[in-house]
Amino acid sequence: MQPEDVPAVAALEAACFSEPWSEQAFLDALKQPEALMMAAIGMGNNPMGYCGIYLSADEGEITNVAVRPDHRKKGIADAILTDVLSESQKRGARTIYLEVRESNLPAQKLYEKHGFVSCGIRKNFYRKPTEHAIVMSCDLTRRISE
């Protein structure tokens, strides 16, 4: 993700999440050495999806994964997640964590496909609407290096 992608990424974020990050939050993340922000860029240099992760020591936490509604079910999230996990592993990460809405079964299935397993629940973690989060983790040492 480049700074010029941020307005479109922030608009995508606002379309997908009830409490979206601002453009400034994305710009700030791009400046952080521990942050990895990846975007899938389509025709016309328009972001079709993105994923953000913060890495610290040998762990990482995925912030968000989103794909434009008109580009879903085309493998974009799968490809972005593959790249993010691969790059995280190259940077020394051994375990990746994320939270996902309890009702977001498609996302849970995607994460499970990439080796994530449920390891806890954060009660009332999400707002608008209030919902529990499932905490998932992925042991990158068990993944085959690409």
VENPEHU-V385179 format. One record per backbone hydrogen bond with DSSP energy under -0.5 kcal/mol. CO is the residue of the C=O (numbers start at 1). NH is the residue of the N-H. E is the energy in kcal/mol with one decimal. If there is no record, write none. Layout:
BEGIN
CO_NH_E + CO_NH_E
END
This chain:
BEGIN
2_5_-2.1 + 2_6_-0.6 + 3_6_-1.1 + 5_9_-2.4 + 6_10_-3.2 + 7_11_-1.8 + 8_12_-2.2 + 9_13_-2.8 + 10_14_-2.3 + 11_15_-1.6 + 12_16_-1.4 + 13_17_-2.4 + 17_20_-0.5 + 22_26_-1.8 + 23_27_-2.5 + 24_28_-2.8 + 25_29_-2.2 + 26_30_-2.2 + 27_31_-0.8 + 28_31_-0.7 + 28_32_-0.5 + 29_32_-1.4 + 32_35_-1.4 + 34_55_-3.5 + 36_38_-0.6 + 36_53_-1.9 + 38_51_-2.4 + 39_41_-0.7 + 40_48_-3.6 + 40_49_-1.0 + 42_45_-1.4 + 43_46_-0.9 + 46_42_-3.0 + 48_68_-3.3 + 49_40_-2.5 + 50_66_-2.3 + 51_38_-3.0 + 52_63_-2.5 + 52_64_-0.6 + 53_36_-3.0 + 54_61_-2.4 + 56_59_-2.4 + 58_94_-3.7 + 58_95_-1.8 + 59_56_-3.0 + 60_97_-2.6 + 61_54_-2.2 + 64_52_-1.9 + 66_50_-2.4 + 68_71_-2.4 + 69_72_-1.0 + 71_74_-0.6 + 75_79_-2.2 + 76_80_-2.7 + 77_81_-2.7 + 78_82_-2.2 + 79_83_-2.3 + 80_84_-2.8 + 81_85_-2.6 + 82_86_-2.2 + 83_87_-2.7 + 84_88_-2.4 + 85_89_-2.2 + 86_90_-2.1 + 87_91_-1.5 + 88_93_-2.5 + 89_92_-1.7 + 94_140_-2.5 + 94_141_-0.8 + 95_60_-1.9 + 96_138_-2.3 + 97_62_-2.7 + 98_136_-2.7 + 100_134_-3.0 + 101_104_-1.5 + 103_105_-1.9 + 104_108_-2.1 + 105_109_-2.4 + 106_110_-2.0 + 107_111_-2.7 + 108_112_-2.6 + 109_113_-2.1 + 110_114_-1.1 + 111_114_-0.6 + 111_116_-2.4 + 112_115_-1.9 + 115_139_-0.5 + 117_137_-2.4 + 120_135_-2.7 + 121_123_-0.7 + 122_125_-1.3 + 122_133_-2.4 + 126_131_-1.5 + 131_126_-2.6 + 132_102_-2.1 + 133_122_-2.6 + 133_135_-0.6 + 134_100_-1.7 + 135_119_-3.2 + 135_120_-1.0 + 136_98_-1.8 + 137_117_-2.5 + 138_96_-2.1 + 138_140_-1.0 + 139_142_-1.6 + 140_143_-1.0
END
